[in-house]
């Protein structure tokens, strides 16, 4: 739900890159090129950002 601050496998800080990654991919850029430009080279870090599903807006509907 919340963007992971660190990679779960190696511990590298990657949370600050999430918004830039999403914006550029939604504009039509290739994810692998965006990762390279952002300096995310390890496959574990790429997996962590690429597979993240942002559900916070869905959960906030049910907060009472």
C-alpha positions in Angstrom: 0.0 0.0 0.0 2.7 2.5 1.0 5.6 2.8 -1.4 8.5 0.7 -0.1 11.3 3.0 1.1 14.0 0.3 0.7 14.4 -2.7 -1.5 13.2 -5.8 0.4 16.2 -7.9 -0.8 19.3 -5.7 -0.8 18.2 -2.7 1.4 19.0 0.0 -1.2 16.9 3.2 -0.7 14.5 3.4 -3.7 11.4 5.1 -2.4 12.3 8.5 -3.7 12.3 7.2 -7.3 8.8 5.7 -7.3 6.8 8.9 -8.4 9.3 9.7 -11.2 9.2 6.1 -12.4 5.3 6.1 -12.5 5.1 9.4 -14.2 7.6 8.5 -17.0 6.1 5.1 -17.6 2.5 6.6 -17.9 3.9 9.0 -20.5 4.9 6.0 -22.6 8.6 5.5 -21.8 10.0 1.9 -21.6 10.3 0.8 -17.9 13.8 -0.6 -18.4 15.1 2.8 -19.8 13.5 4.7 -17.0 15.2 2.4 -14.4 18.5 2.9 -16.1 18.0 6.7 -16.1 17.1 6.7 -12.4 20.1 4.6 -11.5 18.2 1.5 -10.5 20.4 -1.3 -11.8 19.8 -4.3 -9.5 17.0 -6.6 -10.6 15.7 -6.9 -7.0 15.2 -3.1 -6.8 13.5 -3.1 -10.2 11.2 -5.9 -9.1 10.3 -4.0 -5.9 9.3 -0.8 -7.7 7.8 -2.5 -10.8 5.5 -4.9 -8.9 4.3 -2.3 -6.3 0.5 -1.7 -6.4 -0.6 1.5 -4.9 -3.8 0.8 -3.0 -3.8 3.6 -0.4 -6.7 5.4 -2.2 -8.8 2.3 -2.2 -8.2 1.6 1.5 -8.9 5.2 2.5 -12.5 4.9 1.3 -13.2 2.4 4.1 -11.4 4.4 6.9 -14.0 5.3 9.6 
